[in-house]
Amino acid sequence: MRMRRAALLTAAQTVLPAGRLRELHTGAADRVEQRIRRGQRQGVFRTDLPSTWLVNAVHYLLNGAAEETCLGRLDPASTADVVTATVLSVLAPPPTHDAGPPA
């Protein structure tokens, strides 16, 4: 099933005009942005980058994973885990550099 979705995405990207595919994903992008903003308010997602940029990063990671899976460079059985780990690392707040007083 995942391979068919990836193939469909790849086909849509070659046929649809630039921006149209993004328009079709507006509802999903809005939900992702709401979750990212909530995570930012709760302090579990980074706040040093705009939420709109983080939404785009997630979008591009999903498309990249679909393409890599379709091309056989990413195992379909591990795609969800790879995407989850990557997205969480992108959204994670940067480490604080409070190392205390110099020794």
C-alpha positions as CSV (number, residue, x, y, z in Angstrom):
1,M,0.0,0.0,0.0
2,R,2.8,2.5,0.9
3,M,4.5,1.8,-2.4
4,R,1.3,2.7,-4.3
5,R,1.0,6.0,-2.3
6,A,4.6,6.8,-3.0
7,A,4.2,6.1,-6.7
8,L,1.0,8.2,-6.8
9,L,2.8,11.1,-5.2
10,T,5.7,10.8,-7.7
11,A,3.2,10.7,-10.6
12,A,1.3,13.7,-9.2
13,Q,4.5,15.7,-8.9
14,T,5.3,15.2,-12.6
15,V,1.7,16.1,-13.8
16,L,0.4,18.9,-11.5
17,P,1.6,22.5,-11.9
18,A,4.0,23.8,-9.2
19,G,2.1,24.6,-6.0
20,R,-1.0,22.6,-6.9
21,L,0.0,19.6,-4.9
22,R,0.8,21.9,-2.0
23,E,-2.7,23.4,-2.3
24,L,-4.2,19.9,-2.1
25,H,-2.4,19.3,1.1
26,T,-3.6,22.5,2.8
27,G,-5.9,20.7,5.3
28,A,-3.1,18.3,6.4
29,A,-0.6,21.2,6.6
30,D,-2.9,23.2,8.8
31,R,-3.3,20.2,11.2
32,V,0.5,19.8,11.3
33,E,1.0,23.5,12.0
34,Q,-1.6,23.4,14.8
35,R,0.3,20.5,16.4
36,I,3.6,22.2,16.0
37,R,2.4,25.4,17.5
38,R,0.9,23.5,20.4
39,G,4.2,21.7,20.9
40,Q,6.0,25.0,20.8
41,R,3.7,26.5,23.5
42,Q,4.2,23.4,25.7
43,G,8.0,23.6,25.2
44,V,8.4,20.2,23.6
45,F,9.2,21.6,20.1
46,R,11.7,24.2,19.1
47,T,10.7,27.8,19.2
48,D,13.8,29.3,17.6
49,L,12.4,28.6,14.1
50,P,9.0,29.7,12.6
51,S,6.3,27.1,12.8
52,T,5.6,27.7,9.1
53,W,9.2,26.6,8.3
54,L,8.9,23.5,10.5
55,V,5.6,22.6,8.7
56,N,7.5,22.9,5.3
57,A,10.4,20.8,6.7
58,V,8.0,18.0,7.7
59,H,6.2,18.2,4.3
60,Y,9.5,17.9,2.5
61,L,10.6,15.0,4.7
62,L,7.4,13.1,4.0
63,N,7.8,13.7,0.3
64,G,11.4,12.7,0.4
65,A,10.6,9.5,2.3
66,A,7.9,8.7,-0.3
67,E,10.3,9.2,-3.1
68,E,13.1,7.2,-1.5
69,T,10.7,4.3,-0.7
70,C,9.3,4.4,-4.3
71,L,12.9,4.2,-5.7
72,G,13.8,1.3,-3.4
73,R,16.4,3.2,-1.4
74,L,14.3,3.1,1.8
75,D,12.8,-0.1,3.0
76,P,9.0,0.2,3.2
77,A,8.9,-1.7,6.5
78,S,11.1,0.9,8.1
79,T,9.9,4.1,6.4
80,A,7.5,5.1,9.2
81,D,10.2,4.7,11.9
82,V,12.7,6.6,9.8
83,V,10.3,9.4,9.2
84,T,9.3,9.6,12.8
85,A,12.9,9.7,14.1
86,T,13.8,12.4,11.5
87,V,10.8,14.6,12.1
88,L,11.2,14.4,15.9
89,S,14.9,15.4,15.6
90,V,13.9,18.4,13.4
91,L,11.3,19.5,15.9
92,A,13.3,18.9,19.1
93,P,14.4,22.0,20.9
94,P,18.1,22.7,20.6
95,P,20.2,21.7,23.6
96,T,20.8,24.4,26.1
97,H,24.4,25.5,26.4
98,D,24.2,26.2,30.2
99,A,27.3,24.3,31.1
100,G,27.8,26.3,34.3
101,P,30.8,28.3,35.3
102,P,34.1,27.5,33.5
103,A,36.3,25.0,35.4
